[in-house]
Structures are given as structure tokens and as C-alpha cells.
Amino acid sequence: MKSFHHLAESLEHTLLLYGGWGLVGIAILDSAGLSMPGVKDFLLIYLSSQDPRRAWIYVAGCVFGTVIGSFFIYFLGKTGARLLKRKPSDREMGRAKKWLIKNDFLTVLVASLLPPPLPLKPILLGSGALRISPLRFAGALVLGGTLRFGAEAWIGVRYGVGGETFLKHNVIWISLGCVAIVVISALIYRWWWGPGDKDGQTSTPAPAASNRNQD
């Protein structure tokens, strides 16, 4: 484990020298399991503060790297790699499967908005193991990454290098705010469309009943 940690540190210091390209590399490695908590976030803020006109490019690079690295974990889970020390029980897997299948997009989206060190890897592994749709998986990561990294880039442009200090002191509240917006939006969407779906289900038997009366 120590050698693994030293490898992550050496790669981190090397990639930091390459600016935007290094940011993409750090995002890929961090999302793929070579943990570099917070490095891409602070580098994104720094680069955006130095060149605000390219901030959106740095955001896109972070999103791209996160999606690529996350798919590495996704496919590990999909191929059944045994990365957990304890095998979950059938009852636990049943609950996880029901939750992820019903809320796959929302679960990945919310997890991608949460700041380190809150774990994202178990969600990525579970998504692969339960064979969640790759398109929905990628879509949730892109949306979550755009919201998260877009906010961080804005902080860099707005507060300059001091944005790093601002993020350290407010990262939890910013992340919880984004999660609250997503969850509330999802609840409103379900509430709005729920009655329509129920009406559609209750109205379908009517033609069958009318046909019986004619016979």
C-alpha cells in the first residue's frame, strides 16, 4: 500500500507540471482508483483563475477524465472483479439492486456531486456489477461533473487563487446545495409525472370492457 501511495504522489507531482493536460490525467487516475483527493479540484480552480477564458475547457477536461476513469471502475464491477474484502449477502445485494435499478441515474449523479473523501468507488462498482445502462451511467457523470466542476471553475474566476481557501471552507455546503437541488428536482419531476402515469394505467382497461358489452 505504501508503494501504491508513493506512486500516486509521484504521478500527481509530475502531472501538475502539464497544466490542462495534467488536469485530465489526474482526473482519469483519481477516478480510476489511484486516489488523489482534492487535487483536480484545486488545480481546476488555480488554472481557471489564471486563464478565465479557458475555464470551460478545463471543466470539460475534468468531466472527460472523470468519465473515462469511472468507466474503468464500472467495467471492473461488470466483469465481477473481487475488490471487496467481504462478499455482500444475497439480502444486501437484493436491496442494492432494487435501489440502483430504480434510481440508477439519480444515485450516480448525487454521488458524483459529493466532495472527497466521501466514497464514489462503491457506487461505480455497484453500477457495473448490476449492469446499469452505460448511457445512463455516463449521462449522470457528465451532468454531475458539469455542475461540480463548473461551480469550481466559477469560484476560480470569481475569487482568483483565493478560491482554493474559499472551497476548503465551503465545499461541504456547496456540495450539499447541489445535491439538494438535484434531489428536489427529481422529486418534483416524479410528483409531476406520477399522476399522469397512473391515469394512463387506469384508462387502458376501458376499451376491453366496452368490447365485452358489445358481445
C-alpha positions in Angstrom: 0.0 0.0 0.0 2.9 2.4 0.7 4.4 1.9 -2.7 0.9 2.5 -4.2 0.6 5.7 -2.3 4.1 6.8 -3.3 3.2 6.1 -7.0 0.1 8.3 -6.7 2.2 11.1 -5.2 4.9 11.0 -7.8 2.4 10.9 -10.7 0.5 13.7 -9.0 3.6 16.0 -8.9 4.5 15.1 -12.4 1.1 15.8 -13.9 0.8 19.1 -12.1 3.5 20.4 -14.3 1.5 19.9 -17.5 -1.4 22.3 -16.7 -4.6 21.5 -18.5 -3.4 18.1 -19.9 -2.1 17.2 -16.5 -5.6 18.0 -15.1 -7.1 15.5 -17.5 -4.6 12.9 -16.5 -5.2 13.5 -12.8 -9.0 13.3 -13.3 -8.6 9.9 -15.1 -6.3 8.4 -12.5 -8.2 9.7 -9.5 -11.5 8.3 -10.8 -9.9 5.0 -11.8 -8.8 4.3 -8.3 -5.4 5.9 -7.9 -6.6 8.2 -5.2 -5.6 11.9 -5.4 -8.3 13.5 -3.2 -9.0 17.2 -4.0 -6.0 17.6 -6.4 -8.0 18.0 -9.5 -10.5 20.4 -7.8 -7.8 22.8 -6.6 -5.8 22.6 -9.8 -9.0 23.4 -11.7 -9.6 26.5 -9.5 -6.0 27.6 -10.0 -6.0 27.1 -13.8 -9.3 28.9 -14.1 -8.1 31.8 -12.0 -5.0 32.2 -14.2 -6.9 32.0 -17.5 -10.6 32.6 -17.1 -11.2 32.4 -20.9 -10.2 28.7 -20.9 -12.1 27.8 -17.7 -14.8 26.0 -19.7 -12.0 23.9 -21.4 -10.6 22.9 -18.0 -14.1 22.0 -16.9 -14.6 19.8 -20.0 -11.2 18.2 -19.4 -12.2 17.3 -15.8 -15.5 15.9 -16.9 -13.9 13.9 -19.7 -11.2 12.5 -17.4 -13.7 11.6 -14.6 -16.0 9.7 -17.1 -13.0 7.7 -18.6 -11.6 6.8 -15.2 -15.1 5.9 -13.8 -15.7 3.6 -16.6 -12.6 1.7 -15.7 -14.2 1.0 -12.2 -17.5 0.3 -13.9 -16.1 -2.4 -16.1 -14.2 -3.9 -13.1 -17.5 -4.3 -11.4 -19.2 -5.6 -14.5 -16.7 -8.3 -15.0 -17.0 -9.4 -11.4 -13.7 -8.3 -10.1 -13.4 -9.2 -6.4 -12.3 -5.9 -4.9 -14.3 -6.1 -1.7 -13.0 -7.9 1.4 -16.4 -9.1 2.4 -18.9 -10.5 -0.1 -22.3 -8.9 0.4 -25.2 -11.2 1.4 -28.0 -12.0 -1.1 -30.3 -9.9 1.0 -28.0 -6.9 0.8 -27.5 -7.3 -2.9 -31.2 -7.6 -3.4 -31.7 -4.2 -1.7 -28.8 -2.6 -3.5 -30.1 -4.0 -6.9 -33.6 -2.7 -6.3 -32.4 0.7 -5.3 -29.8 1.1 -8.1 -32.1 -0.2 -10.8 -34.9 2.1 -9.7 -32.7 5.2 -9.0 -29.6 4.5 -11.1 -29.2 7.9 -12.7 -30.0 9.8 -9.5 -27.7 7.7 -7.4 -24.7 8.2 -9.7 -25.5 11.8 -10.2 -25.7 12.6 -6.4 -22.5 10.5 -5.7 -20.6 12.5 -8.4 -21.5 15.7 -6.7 -20.2 14.8 -3.2 -16.8 16.0 -2.3 -13.8 13.8 -1.2 -13.2 11.8 0.9 -16.9 10.6 0.5 -16.7 7.4 -1.5 -17.7 7.3 -5.1 -16.0 4.0 -6.0 -18.6 1.7 -4.4 -21.3 3.3 -6.4 -19.3 2.9 -9.6 -18.5 -0.8 -8.8 -22.1 -1.5 -7.9 -23.3 0.2 -11.2 -21.1 -2.1 -13.2 -21.9 -5.3 -11.1 -25.6 -4.6 -11.6 -25.1 -3.8 -15.3 -26.7 -0.4 -15.1 -27.1 1.2 -18.6 -23.7 2.6 -19.7 -25.5 5.6 -21.4 -27.4 6.5 -18.2 -24.2 5.9 -16.2 -22.2 8.3 -18.4 -25.0 10.8 -18.6 -25.2 11.1 -14.8 -21.4 11.5 -14.6 -21.4 14.2 -17.3 -24.2 16.1 -15.6 -22.8 15.8 -12.1 -19.3 16.7 -13.3 -20.5 19.7 -15.2 -22.3 21.0 -12.1 -19.5 20.3 -9.7 -16.5 21.4 -11.9 -18.4 24.3 -13.4 -19.0 25.6 -9.9 -15.3 25.2 -9.0 -14.2 26.9 -12.2 -16.6 29.8 -11.4 -15.0 30.1 -7.9 -11.6 30.3 -9.5 -12.7 33.0 -11.9 -14.6 34.9 -9.2 -12.1 34.7 -6.3 -8.8 34.0 -8.1 -6.2 31.9 -6.3 -8.1 32.7 -3.1 -10.8 30.4 -4.4 -8.9 27.4 -3.0 -9.3 28.8 0.5 -13.0 29.5 -0.2 -13.5 26.0 -1.4 -11.9 24.4 1.6 -14.2 26.3 3.9 -17.4 25.9 1.9 -17.0 22.6 -0.1 -19.5 20.7 2.1 -22.2 23.4 1.8 -21.6 23.8 -1.9 -21.9 20.1 -2.5 -24.9 19.7 -0.3 -26.6 22.6 -2.1 -26.0 20.9 -5.4 -27.3 17.6 -4.1 -30.4 19.3 -2.6 -31.2 20.9 -6.0 -30.9 17.6 -7.8 -33.0 15.6 -5.3 -35.7 18.3 -5.1 -35.8 18.5 -8.9 -36.1 14.7 -9.1 -38.9 14.6 -6.5 -40.8 17.4 -8.4 -40.4 15.5 -11.6 -41.8 12.3 -10.2 -44.6 14.1 -8.5 -45.5 16.0 -11.7 -45.4 12.9 -13.9 -46.7 10.4 -11.4 -50.4 11.2 -11.6 -50.2 11.1 -15.4 -48.8 7.6 -15.4 -51.4 6.4 -13.0 -54.2 7.9 -15.2 -52.7 6.2 -18.2 -52.8 2.9 -16.4 -56.4 3.2 -15.2 -57.7 4.3 -18.6 -56.3 1.3 -20.6 -58.8 -1.3 -19.5 -61.8 0.8 -20.7 -61.7 -0.4 -24.4 -61.6 -4.0 -23.3 -64.7 -3.5 -21.1 -66.6 -1.9 -24.0 -65.8 -4.8 -26.3 -67.3 -7.2 -23.8 -70.5 -5.2 -23.6 -70.9 -5.3 -27.4 -70.5 -9.1 -27.4 
